[in-house]
């Protein structure tokens, strides 16, 4: 790599890609007070909605940084339950199949957060504004031209696409959030594996009055067989803007450039079933681009880290849109990596903690890609033998119920011991329904309603206690663990049931698998890192310090 122009040292973390995952990284990192710079080669925001909704687990992560309310206030469609999924030859024609778009089941007892039906372009605007507000720097029209890394950091060459000027930025870490066609993974020589490419679609946004063809229906997702099977119509604003997608075939010589405005209008009229429909094609980028390409694929990178460079979101994994897993998986990548980088940056963790990012998020990607494929086969090819490769899971097990196995988790061990057996003795499937999670180390901590004494009895979820640091939740008789946590330094804060928290539903011990004298240590991402079922056998402070040293790669 050869740098041209000025050299700067202004980024602890350089994020390549200003889409959903890159902007989420900017929000999470800046919330942790980690300096971050985001560069995006596009000249401005993309108006295409892409992801249409994020699941309750993603809303939990945004709630942690104070954004859940804003996201829910800006939902793209307010009456999700009345929207439908249907299949037809054309929109104006008779339906062949219909189903509601309701979530699989109510999960109010599992999470304090609902689904958020918000289009990705709206969500990205919210994230961009918050990132800048909290100190992140976001540069559109800026392209990564190359980079080199050493033991202490990364030198990245950035091109200002409007002026042609180049500059070199020195960062401690680089995160590739540049999508499945991004070059960072390719430059690193990291291969991918999995089912591979399933197909290609062209997609665009158009404006039209579809009142007649809709016949009073509230469109959620419509699968159409005209102009070709695989055509999809989605609502964009629920009124006049719509998203149109149709298959195209690069292997047969087709290219996106073949889809000029005239052809696109003809395809839309055919799909709607109204030959003289007034159609306006809406530009999706500031440069006037109207048609985008999307590769339908299922693959996972062989590794998510190489030195000081990390992969996140579609750079690390690509999955079919069925199940609405993709965006939320990338958001969870961003959150997992952000708190770990902050822990290292803030001096209460060693570099070894960063290895747990790959160890935790790559298996989750494998699991989720498999479930998205199963959903696709269920909708398009119910008899496919390929689905036998994956074991079907309950939907919310995929969202909430996976279990991390890494050095950032200590499986159950005797009280007062930092050492853990190689196997906790439990027969743990790949993921469990969240109602079956009982505080096992490596799983998301349960949602329990508590009353905060200091806030005059305000009721919150235990999930609201997590974020800045590790949190030790101590039972009403766990004074030794509580005192140990309060003296453990900035990496840990502590709460005690019966002292500063009231167990409103009297279910905290059972939900977390400990007794009244036990304690649970929860990570900033809300995952249980370690638990002690009862009182310590000896020195609680020494035992907790040993656990933290192990979890955080703190070497004396």
C-alpha positions as a Python dict, from the first residue, in 0.01 Angstrom:
ca = {
    (1, 'X'): (0, 0, 0),
    (2, 'X'): (123, 346, -88),
    (3, 'X'): (-27, 645, 88),
    (4, 'X'): (-59, 981, -85),
    (5, 'X'): (-111, 1319, 82),
    (6, 'X'): (-148, 1379, 453),
    (7, 'X'): (-123, 1122, 727),
    (8, 'X'): (-359, 1146, 1023),
    (9, 'X'): (-385, 966, 1357),
    (10, 'X'): (-743, 1043, 1446),
    (11, 'X'): (-923, 710, 1475),
    (12, 'X'): (-914, 451, 1746),
    (13, 'X'): (-1147, 246, 1524),
    (14, 'X'): (-1192, 293, 1150),
    (15, 'X'): (-1518, 144, 1022),
    (16, 'X'): (-1538, 78, 648),
    (17, 'X'): (-1901, 93, 537),
    (18, 'X'): (-2172, 337, 636),
    (19, 'X'): (-2474, 110, 615),
    (20, 'X'): (-2675, -39, 900),
    (21, 'X'): (-2392, -233, 1062),
    (22, 'X'): (-2127, 36, 1018),
    (23, 'X'): (-2352, 303, 1166),
    (24, 'X'): (-2452, 70, 1451),
    (25, 'X'): (-2084, 23, 1526),
    (26, 'X'): (-2041, 401, 1531),
    (27, 'X'): (-2330, 439, 1778),
    (28, 'X'): (-2221, 157, 2008),
    (29, 'X'): (-1854, 256, 2007),
    (30, 'X'): (-1917, 626, 2063),
    (31, 'X'): (-2160, 539, 2344),
    (32, 'X'): (-1866, 359, 2505),
    (33, 'X'): (-1658, 676, 2444),
    (34, 'X'): (-1435, 508, 2187),
    (35, 'X'): (-1327, 745, 1904),
    (36, 'X'): (-1457, 608, 1574),
    (37, 'X'): (-1448, 719, 1210),
    (38, 'X'): (-1686, 571, 951),
    (39, 'X'): (-1614, 592, 578),
    (40, 'X'): (-1871, 511, 310),
    (41, 'X'): (-1798, 516, -62),
    (42, 'X'): (-2156, 616, -153),
    (43, 'X'): (-2209, 989, -182),
    (44, 'X'): (-2515, 980, 40),
    (45, 'X'): (-2775, 766, 210),
    (46, 'X'): (-2953, 493, 15),
    (47, 'X'): (-3330, 533, 17),
    (48, 'X'): (-3408, 167, -59),
    (49, 'X'): (-3563, 9, 253),
    (50, 'X'): (-3380, -328, 224),
    (51, 'X'): (-3439, -475, 573),
    (52, 'X'): (-3799, -405, 672),
    (53, 'X'): (-3796, -489, 1043),
    (54, 'X'): (-3563, -565, 1332),
    (55, 'X'): (-3637, -822, 1598),
    (56, 'X'): (-3684, -761, 1972),
    (57, 'X'): (-3326, -858, 2054),
    (58, 'X'): (-3198, -580, 1826),
    (59, 'X'): (-3438, -336, 1988),
    (60, 'X'): (-3291, -440, 2325),
    (61, 'X'): (-2944, -347, 2203),
    (62, 'X'): (-3059, -8, 2079),
    (63, 'X'): (-3256, 43, 2402),
    (64, 'X'): (-2928, 11, 2587),
    (65, 'X'): (-2799, 325, 2414),
    (66, 'X'): (-3126, 514, 2443),
    (67, 'X'): (-3252, 471, 2087),
    (68, 'X'): (-3541, 224, 2120),
    (69, 'X'): (-3801, 495, 2172),
    (70, 'X'): (-3689, 693, 1867),
    (71, 'X'): (-3688, 381, 1652),
    (72, 'X'): (-4037, 276, 1759),
    (73, 'X'): (-4168, 631, 1712),
    (74, 'X'): (-4046, 622, 1351),
    (75, 'X'): (-4177, 282, 1253),
    (76, 'X'): (-4251, 246, 885),
    (77, 'X'): (-4590, 86, 932),
    (78, 'X'): (-4790, 114, 1250),
    (79, 'X'): (-5036, -169, 1206),
    (80, 'X'): (-4811, -464, 1132),
    (81, 'X'): (-5073, -719, 1234),
    (82, 'X'): (-5307, -619, 952),
    (83, 'X'): (-5038, -652, 683),
    (84, 'X'): (-5043, -971, 482),
    (85, 'X'): (-4812, -1193, 279),
    (86, 'X'): (-4974, -1331, -33),
    (87, 'X'): (-4895, -1490, -368),
    (88, 'X'): (-5062, -1423, -702),
    (89, 'X'): (-5000, -1411, -1074),
    (90, 'X'): (-5037, -1031, -1065),
    (91, 'X'): (-5135, -787, -790),
    (92, 'X'): (-5469, -724, -961),
    (93, 'X'): (-5536, -1096, -1002),
    (94, 'X'): (-5675, -1353, -758),
    (95, 'X'): (-5465, -1467, -462),
    (96, 'X'): (-5320, -1817, -456),
    (97, 'X'): (-5199, -1801, -96),
    (98, 'X'): (-5237, -1565, 201),
    (99, 'X'): (-5083, -1546, 550),
    (100, 'X'): (-5059, -1277, 819),
    (101, 'X'): (-4727, -1109, 888),
    (102, 'X'): (-4761, -1140, 1263),
    (103, 'X'): (-4450, -1240, 1458),
    (104, 'X'): (-4444, -1613, 1540),
    (105, 'X'): (-4582, -1560, 1892),
    (106, 'X'): (-4607, -1305, 2168),
    (107, 'X'): (-4285, -1279, 2370),
    (108, 'X'): (-4376, -1010, 2623),
    (109, 'X'): (-4259, -1230, 2908),
    (110, 'X'): (-3922, -1284, 2737),
    (111, 'X'): (-3826, -928, 2644),
    (112, 'X'): (-3928, -576, 2741),
    (113, 'X'): (-3901, -484, 2371),
    (114, 'X'): (-4133, -545, 2076),
    (115, 'X'): (-4056, -594, 1711),
    (116, 'X'): (-3967, -269, 1532),
    (117, 'X'): (-4118, -252, 1182),
    (118, 'X'): (-3880, 11, 1047),
    (119, 'X'): (-3727, 29, 701),
    (120, 'X'): (-3349, 21, 690),
    (121, 'X'): (-3318, 363, 527),
    (122, 'X'): (-3513, 521, 815),
    (123, 'X'): (-3311, 330, 1073),
    (124, 'X'): (-2982, 433, 913),
    (125, 'X'): (-3085, 800, 926),
    (126, 'X'): (-3155, 768, 1299),
    (127, 'X'): (-2824, 592, 1360),
    (128, 'X'): (-2623, 842, 1156),
    (129, 'X'): (-2766, 1135, 1349),
    (130, 'X'): (-2701, 970, 1685),
    (131, 'X'): (-2348, 864, 1590),
    (132, 'X'): (-2250, 1219, 1499),
    (133, 'X'): (-2427, 1356, 1807),
    (134, 'X'): (-2221, 1129, 2034),
    (135, 'X'): (-1887, 1213, 1875),
    (136, 'X'): (-1840, 973, 1584),
    (137, 'X'): (-1718, 1102, 1248),
    (138, 'X'): (-1901, 986, 935),
    (139, 'X'): (-1758, 1054, 586),
    (140, 'X'): (-1973, 976, 282),
    (141, 'X'): (-1810, 976, -60),
    (142, 'X'): (-1492, 830, 92),
    (143, 'X'): (-1346, 504, -32),
    (144, 'X'): (-1091, 273, 126),
    (145, 'X'): (-815, 218, -130),
    (146, 'X'): (-595, -12, 71),
    (147, 'X'): (-443, -76, 412),
    (148, 'X'): (-153, -231, 595),
    (149, 'X'): (-147, -348, 953),
    (150, 'X'): (123, -410, 1208),
    (151, 'X'): (127, -513, 1572),
    (152, 'X'): (13, -171, 1690),
    (153, 'X'): (-243, -56, 1435),
    (154, 'X'): (-362, -14, 1078),
    (155, 'X'): (-260, 240, 812),
    (156, 'X'): (-552, 295, 574),
    (157, 'X'): (-548, 496, 251),
    (158, 'X'): (-874, 685, 195),
    (159, 'X'): (-989, 846, -130),
    (160, 'X'): (-1221, 1147, -138),
    (161, 'X'): (-1430, 1050, -441),
    (162, 'X'): (-1540, 1407, -507),
    (163, 'X'): (-1189, 1560, -523),
    (164, 'X'): (-965, 1263, -595),
    (165, 'X'): (-746, 1349, -294),
    (166, 'X'): (-598, 1067, -89),
    (167, 'X'): (-491, 1063, 274),
    (168, 'X'): (-359, 800, 511),
    (169, 'X'): (-530, 742, 844),
    (170, 'X'): (-371, 555, 1131),
    (171, 'X'): (-619, 355, 1341),
    (172, 'X'): (-581, 107, 1622),
    (173, 'X'): (-839, -125, 1461),
    (174, 'X'): (-1024, -153, 1132),
    (175, 'X'): (-1372, -306, 1101),
    (176, 'X'): (-1502, -415, 762),
    (177, 'X'): (-1875, -346, 741),
    (178, 'X'): (-1858, -303, 365),
    (179, 'X'): (-2106, -573, 266),
    (180, 'X'): (-2078, -905, 89),
    (181, 'X'): (-1913, -742, -213),
    (182, 'X'): (-1671, -543, 1),
    (183, 'X'): (-1301, -568, -69),
    (184, 'X'): (-1157, -588, 280),
    (185, 'X'): (-1228, -960, 322),
    (186, 'X'): (-1088, -1022, -26),
    (187, 'X'): (-771, -823, 49),
    (188, 'X'): (-723, -1027, 365),
    (189, 'X'): (-754, -1351, 170),
    (190, 'X'): (-1040, -1478, 387),
    (191, 'X'): (-1252, -1733, 201),
    (192, 'X'): (-1617, -1813, 261),
    (193, 'X'): (-1808, -2139, 286),
    (194, 'X'): (-2171, -2247, 272),
    (195, 'X'): (-2452, -2303, 26),
    (196, 'X'): (-2328, -2018, -195),
    (197, 'X'): (-2520, -1815, -451),
    (198, 'X'): (-2890, -1895, -486),
    (199, 'X'): (-2982, -1627, -738),
    (200, 'X'): (-2969, -1259, -831),
    (201, 'X'): (-3239, -994, -825),
    (202, 'X'): (-3273, -641, -954),
    (203, 'X'): (-3459, -407, -722),
    (204, 'X'): (-3592, -54, -737),
    (205, 'X'): (-3831, 190, -572),
    (206, 'X'): (-4125, 331, -766),
    (207, 'X'): (-4420, 559, -704),
    (208, 'X'): (-4769, 470, -819),
    (209, 'X'): (-5131, 468, -706),
    (210, 'X'): (-5212, 100, -640),
    (211, 'X'): (-5546, 163, -470),
    (212, 'X'): (-5741, -25, -733),
    (213, 'X'): (-5525, -341, -763),
    (214, 'X'): (-5485, -363, -383),
    (215, 'X'): (-5862, -377, -333),
    (216, 'X'): (-5836, -261, 29),
    (217, 'X'): (-5560, -503, 126),
    (218, 'X'): (-5269, -387, 340),
    (219, 'X'): (-4964, -507, 149),
    (220, 'X'): (-4680, -655, 347),
    (221, 'X'): (-4505, -891, 105),
    (222, 'X'): (-4647, -1003, -229),
    (223, 'X'): (-4487, -1285, -430),
    (224, 'X'): (-4584, -1258, -797),
    (225, 'X'): (-4531, -1486, -1096),
    (226, 'X'): (-4538, -1199, -1350),
    (227, 'X'): (-4320, -1090, -1522),
    (228, 'X'): (-4136, -1397, -1388),
    (229, 'X'): (-4162, -1628, -1086),
    (230, 'X'): (-3967, -1481, -796),
    (231, 'X'): (-4095, -1127, -845),
    (232, 'X'): (-4162, -952, -514),
    (233, 'X'): (-4358, -637, -430),
    (234, 'X'): (-4324, -462, -94),
    (235, 'X'): (-4472, -150, 60),
    (236, 'X'): (-4226, 136, 113),
    (237, 'X'): (-4436, 407, 273),
    (238, 'X'): (-4771, 228, 276),
    (239, 'X'): (-4923, 484, 43),
    (240, 'X'): (-4757, 567, -291),
    (241, 'X'): (-4403, 427, -279),
    (242, 'X'): (-4331, 61, -339),
    (243, 'X'): (-4033, -171, -372),
    (244, 'X'): (-4012, -398, -675),
    (245, 'X'): (-3771, -689, -716),
    (246, 'X'): (-3736, -947, -990),
    (247, 'X'): (-3482, -1217, -1074),
    (248, 'X'): (-3216, -1161, -1336),
    (249, 'X'): (-2947, -1395, -1464),
    (250, 'X'): (-2585, -1279, -1498),
    (251, 'X'): (-2492, -1634, -1604),
    (252, 'X'): (-2708, -1579, -1914),
    (253, 'X'): (-2545, -1249, -1996),
    (254, 'X'): (-2800, -1023, -1823),
    (255, 'X'): (-2668, -712, -1646),
    (256, 'X'): (-2822, -440, -1433),
    (257, 'X'): (-2750, -193, -1712),
    (258, 'X'): (-3008, -377, -1924),
    (259, 'X'): (-3286, -253, -1696),
    (260, 'X'): (-3346, 95, -1831),
    (261, 'X'): (-3647, 302, -1727),
    (262, 'X'): (-3869, 181, -2010),
    (263, 'X'): (-3807, -184, -1934),
    (264, 'X'): (-3859, -130, -1561),
    (265, 'X'): (-4193, 44, -1616),
    (266, 'X'): (-4309, -240, -1841),
    (267, 'X'): (-4211, -499, -1580),
    (268, 'X'): (-4393, -313, -1303),
    (269, 'X'): (-4710, -273, -1513),
    (270, 'X'): (-4703, -645, -1591),
    (271, 'X'): (-4658, -737, -1223),
    (272, 'X'): (-4941, -509, -1111),
    (273, 'X'): (-5169, -624, -1394),
    (274, 'X'): (-5254, -272, -1512),
    (275, 'X'): (-5110, -208, -1862),
    (276, 'X'): (-5145, 171, -1850),
    (277, 'X'): (-5045, 225, -1486),
    (278, 'X'): (-4873, 560, -1423),
    (279, 'X'): (-4530, 472, -1280),
    (280, 'X'): (-4247, 694, -1158),
    (281, 'X'): (-3907, 530, -1098),
    (282, 'X'): (-3747, 685, -789),
    (283, 'X'): (-3366, 743, -772),
    (284, 'X'): (-3208, 560, -480),
    (285, 'X'): (-2879, 746, -465),
    (286, 'X'): (-2773, 1108, -506),
    (287, 'X'): (-2606, 1020, -836),
    (288, 'X'): (-2940, 920, -985),
    (289, 'X'): (-2898, 541, -959),
    (290, 'X'): (-3238, 375, -983),
    (291, 'X'): (-3171, 1, -1008),
    (292, 'X'): (-2969, -199, -757),
    (293, 'X'): (-2852, -557, -770),
    (294, 'X'): (-2888, -807, -487),
    (295, 'X'): (-2728, -1147, -464),
    (296, 'X'): (-2940, -1404, -284),
    (297, 'X'): (-2683, -1621, -111),
    (298, 'X'): (-2590, -1817, 199),
    (299, 'X'): (-2228, -1813, 309),
    (300, 'X'): (-2008, -1743, 611),
    (301, 'X'): (-1649, -1618, 623),
    (302, 'X'): (-1393, -1871, 742),
    (303, 'X'): (-1282, -1630, 1014),
    (304, 'X'): (-1407, -1297, 1143),
    (305, 'X'): (-1073, -1158, 1257),
    (306, 'X'): (-726, -1121, 1112),
    (307, 'X'): (-488, -927, 1332),
    (308, 'X'): (-637, -586, 1398),
    (309, 'X'): (-901, -617, 1126),
    (310, 'X'): (-1250, -755, 1195),
    (311, 'X'): (-1542, -850, 972),
    (312, 'X'): (-1900, -764, 1068),
    (313, 'X'): (-2243, -789, 906),
    (314, 'X'): (-2264, -898, 543),
    (315, 'X'): (-1887, -880, 513),
    (316, 'X'): (-1880, -1177, 751),
    (317, 'X'): (-2201, -1359, 660),
    (318, 'X'): (-2475, -1346, 398),
    (319, 'X'): (-2814, -1512, 434),
    (320, 'X'): (-3147, -1515, 250),
    (321, 'X'): (-3394, -1249, 367),
    (322, 'X'): (-3647, -1511, 477),
    (323, 'X'): (-3694, -1491, 851),
    (324, 'X'): (-3566, -1131, 872),
    (325, 'X'): (-3245, -1253, 1037),
    (326, 'X'): (-2976, -1075, 837),
    (327, 'X'): (-2990, -717, 963),
    (328, 'X'): (-3035, -819, 1326),
    (329, 'X'): (-2743, -1063, 1307),
    (330, 'X'): (-2520, -779, 1186),
    (331, 'X'): (-2644, -549, 1463),
    (332, 'X'): (-2552, -813, 1721),
    (333, 'X'): (-2206, -846, 1561),
    (334, 'X'): (-2158, -472, 1604),
    (335, 'X'): (-2268, -472, 1967),
    (336, 'X'): (-2055, -775, 2060),
    (337, 'X'): (-1743, -625, 1906),
    (338, 'X'): (-1802, -272, 2036),
    (339, 'X'): (-1808, -354, 2406),
    (340, 'X'): (-1499, -571, 2373),
    (341, 'X'): (-1302, -303, 2190),
    (342, 'X'): (-1413, -55, 2457),
    (343, 'X'): (-1299, -288, 2736),
    (344, 'X'): (-954, -317, 2579),
    (345, 'X'): (-936, 54, 2497),
    (346, 'X'): (-1041, 152, 2850),
    (347, 'X'): (-775, -67, 3005),
    (348, 'X'): (-981, -325, 3190),
    (349, 'X'): (-928, -610, 2943),
    (350, 'X'): (-637, -762, 2756),
    (351, 'X'): (-610, -815, 2381),
    (352, 'X'): (-711, -1178, 2422),
    (353, 'X'): (-1071, -1071, 2484),
    (354, 'X'): (-1095, -972, 2117),
    (355, 'X'): (-1041, -1333, 2010),
    (356, 'X'): (-1379, -1416, 2159),
    (357, 'X'): (-1553, -1212, 1889),
    (358, 'X'): (-1481, -1474, 1623),
    (359, 'X'): (-1535, -1760, 1867),
    (360, 'X'): (-1882, -1630, 1956),
    (361, 'X'): (-2024, -1464, 1649),
    (362, 'X'): (-1911, -1707, 1378),
    (363, 'X'): (-2104, -2006, 1521),
    (364, 'X'): (-2409, -1781, 1558),
    (365, 'X'): (-2376, -1684, 1193),
    (366, 'X'): (-2356, -2050, 1091),
    (367, 'X'): (-2667, -2128, 1294),
    (368, 'X'): (-2865, -1830, 1164),
    (369, 'X'): (-2773, -1878, 798),
    (370, 'X'): (-2897, -2236, 827),
    (371, 'X'): (-3228, -2127, 973),
    (372, 'X'): (-3275, -1861, 704),
    (373, 'X'): (-3216, -2127, 440),
    (374, 'X'): (-3474, -2353, 600),
    (375, 'X'): (-3726, -2068, 591),
    (376, 'X'): (-3647, -2010, 222),
    (377, 'X'): (-3689, -2376, 132),
    (378, 'X'): (-4013, -2392, 328),
    (379, 'X'): (-4156, -2108, 118),
    (380, 'X'): (-4015, -2194, -223),
    (381, 'X'): (-3933, -2567, -231),
    (382, 'X'): (-4096, -2762, 53),
    (383, 'X'): (-3964, -3091, -83),
    (384, 'X'): (-3601, -2984, -96),
    (385, 'X'): (-3367, -3250, 38),
    (386, 'X'): (-3119, -2979, 128),
    (387, 'X'): (-3314, -2884, 438),
    (388, 'X'): (-3202, -3209, 601),
    (389, 'X'): (-2860, -3048, 643),
    (390, 'X'): (-2999, -2823, 918),
    (391, 'X'): (-3206, -2903, 1226),
    (392, 'X'): (-3507, -2670, 1246),
    (393, 'X'): (-3522, -2453, 1557),
    (394, 'X'): (-3800, -2258, 1718),
    (395, 'X'): (-3792, -1908, 1569),
    (396, 'X'): (-3720, -1728, 1896),
    (397, 'X'): (-3452, -1982, 1982),
    (398, 'X'): (-3264, -1848, 1679),
    (399, 'X'): (-3321, -1488, 1787),
    (400, 'X'): (-3256, -1516, 2161),
    (401, 'X'): (-3150, -1866, 2252),
    (402, 'X'): (-2800, -1929, 2115),
    (403, 'X'): (-2517, -1993, 2359),
    (404, 'X'): (-2166, -1852, 2343),
    (405, 'X'): (-1870, -2079, 2408),
    (406, 'X'): (-1551, -1876, 2440),
    (407, 'X'): (-1287, -1752, 2681),
    (408, 'X'): (-1528, -1468, 2767),
    (409, 'X'): (-1756, -1718, 2942),
    (410, 'X'): (-1687, -1939, 3244),
    (411, 'X'): (-1922, -2237, 3260),
    (412, 'X'): (-2077, -2337, 3589),
    (413, 'X'): (-1824, -2417, 3859),
    (414, 'X'): (-1840, -2470, 4237),
    (415, 'X'): (-1906, -2154, 4442),
    (416, 'X'): (-1592, -1954, 4504),
    (417, 'X'): (-1395, -2125, 4229),
    (418, 'X'): (-1257, -1956, 3919),
    (419, 'X'): (-1190, -2294, 3760),
    (420, 'X'): (-1459, -2460, 3556),
    (421, 'X'): (-1500, -2818, 3438),
    (422, 'X'): (-1452, -2877, 3068),
    (423, 'X'): (-1823, -2954, 3040),
    (424, 'X'): (-2098, -2819, 3261),
    (425, 'X'): (-2275, -3154, 3244),
    (426, 'X'): (-2575, -3011, 3058),
    (427, 'X'): (-2694, -3148, 2726),
    (428, 'X'): (-2718, -2813, 2551),
    (429, 'X'): (-2868, -2794, 2199),
    (430, 'X'): (-2753, -2535, 1950),
    (431, 'X'): (-3012, -2292, 2082),
    (432, 'X'): (-3305, -2296, 2324),
    (433, 'X'): (-3634, -2114, 2335),
    (434, 'X'): (-3571, -1814, 2563),
    (435, 'X'): (-3829, -1940, 2813),
    (436, 'X'): (-3597, -2236, 2872),
    (437, 'X'): (-3295, -2020, 2949),
    (438, 'X'): (-3221, -2009, 3320),
    (439, 'X'): (-2906, -1803, 3349),
    (440, 'X'): (-2669, -2061, 3201),
    (441, 'X'): (-2328, -1900, 3138),
    (442, 'X'): (-2299, -1808, 2773),
    (443, 'X'): (-2671, -1734, 2729),
    (444, 'X'): (-2863, -1408, 2727),
    (445, 'X'): (-2963, -1318, 3082),
    (446, 'X'): (-3337, -1354, 3150),
    (447, 'X'): (-3572, -1057, 3148),
    (448, 'X'): (-3698, -1010, 3505),
    (449, 'X'): (-3900, -712, 3624),
    (450, 'X'): (-3740, -537, 3923),
    (451, 'X'): (-3810, -216, 4112),
    (452, 'X'): (-3522, 27, 4162),
    (453, 'X'): (-3526, 163, 4514),
    (454, 'X'): (-3314, 467, 4426),
    (455, 'X'): (-3560, 571, 4155),
    (456, 'X'): (-3856, 577, 4395),
    (457, 'X'): (-3970, 234, 4296),
    (458, 'X'): (-3951, 263, 3916),
    (459, 'X'): (-3996, -76, 3752),
    (460, 'X'): (-3738, -180, 3493),
    (461, 'X'): (-3612, -495, 3331),
    (462, 'X'): (-3293, -650, 3462),
    (463, 'X'): (-3171, -608, 3104),
    (464, 'X'): (-3177, -232, 3162),
    (465, 'X'): (-2901, -271, 3422),
    (466, 'X'): (-2643, -385, 3167),
    (467, 'X'): (-2427, -195, 2920),
    (468, 'X'): (-2131, 9, 3042),
    (469, 'X'): (-1951, -265, 3234),
    (470, 'X'): (-1990, -611, 3378),
    (471, 'X'): (-2273, -625, 3632),
    (472, 'X'): (-2291, -859, 3929),
    (473, 'X'): (-2647, -933, 4039),
    (474, 'X'): (-2640, -1068, 4394),
    (475, 'X'): (-2915, -1249, 4578),
    (476, 'X'): (-3065, -1104, 4898),
    (477, 'X'): (-2828, -1316, 5111),
    (478, 'X'): (-2522, -1272, 4885),
    (479, 'X'): (-2354, -993, 5078),
    (480, 'X'): (-2008, -1143, 5027),
    (481, 'X'): (-2043, -1147, 4649),
    (482, 'X'): (-2195, -798, 4647),
    (483, 'X'): (-1909, -653, 4855),
    (484, 'X'): (-1652, -830, 4636),
    (485, 'X'): (-1800, -677, 4322),
    (486, 'X'): (-1807, -327, 4469),
    (487, 'X'): (-1432, -350, 4533),
    (488, 'X'): (-1344, -512, 4199),
    (489, 'X'): (-1269, -188, 4011),
    (490, 'X'): (-1423, -13, 3708),
    (491, 'X'): (-1489, -334, 3515),
    (492, 'X'): (-1777, -427, 3747),
    (493, 'X'): (-2080, -263, 3902),
    (494, 'X'): (-2314, -440, 4143),
    (495, 'X'): (-2680, -464, 4240),
    (496, 'X'): (-2833, -664, 4522),
    (497, 'X'): (-3185, -798, 4541),
    (498, 'X'): (-3354, -676, 4856),
    (499, 'X'): (-3116, -380, 4890),
    (500, 'X'): (-3130, -161, 4581),
    (501, 'X'): (-3355, -388, 4375),
    (502, 'X'): (-3693, -540, 4458),
    (503, 'X'): (-3787, -865, 4282),
    (504, 'X'): (-4138, -764, 4172),
    (505, 'X'): (-4252, -1109, 4059),
    (506, 'X'): (-4039, -1309, 4304),
    (507, 'X'): (-3873, -1503, 4024),
    (508, 'X'): (-3516, -1373, 4006),
    (509, 'X'): (-3339, -1673, 4173),
    (510, 'X'): (-3528, -1933, 3971),
    (511, 'X'): (-3487, -1738, 3647),
    (512, 'X'): (-3108, -1721, 3697),
    (513, 'X'): (-3049, -2068, 3842),
    (514, 'X'): (-2904, -1952, 4175),
    (515, 'X'): (-3006, -1943, 4539),
    (516, 'X'): (-3059, -1648, 4771),
    (517, 'X'): (-2686, -1643, 4852),
    (518, 'X'): (-2580, -1681, 4489),
    (519, 'X'): (-2477, -1429, 4225),
    (520, 'X'): (-2469, -1387, 3848),
    (521, 'X'): (-2203, -1193, 3657),
    (522, 'X'): (-2345, -1043, 3337),
    (523, 'X'): (-2146, -897, 3049),
    (524, 'X'): (-2214, -556, 2891),
    (525, 'X'): (-2409, -729, 2612),
    (526, 'X'): (-2647, -890, 2861),
    (527, 'X'): (-2498, -1240, 2835),
    (528, 'X'): (-2420, -1432, 3151),
    (529, 'X'): (-2043, -1464, 3193),
    (530, 'X'): (-2036, -1664, 3519),
    (531, 'X'): (-2256, -1754, 3811),
    (532, 'X'): (-2216, -1881, 4165),
    (533, 'X'): (-2517, -2085, 4283),
    (534, 'X'): (-2454, -2003, 4648),
    (535, 'X'): (-2224, -1838, 4899),
    (536, 'X'): (-1847, -1846, 4839),
    (537, 'X'): (-1642, -2126, 4993),
    (538, 'X'): (-1376, -1878, 5100),
    (539, 'X'): (-1248, -1542, 4984),
    (540, 'X'): (-1522, -1394, 4763),
    (541, 'X'): (-1305, -1102, 4646),
    (542, 'X'): (-1024, -1332, 4540),
    (543, 'X'): (-1259, -1572, 4364),
    (544, 'X'): (-1432, -1293, 4172),
    (545, 'X'): (-1098, -1135, 4078),
    (546, 'X'): (-980, -1469, 3939),
    (547, 'X'): (-1297, -1501, 3733),
    (548, 'X'): (-1256, -1151, 3591),
    (549, 'X'): (-888, -1210, 3512),
    (550, 'X'): (-987, -1514, 3314),
    (551, 'X'): (-1282, -1355, 3135),
    (552, 'X'): (-1097, -1037, 3044),
    (553, 'X'): (-756, -1184, 2965),
    (554, 'X'): (-596, -987, 3247),
    (555, 'X'): (-252, -1127, 3307),
    (556, 'X'): (-38, -1036, 3606),
}
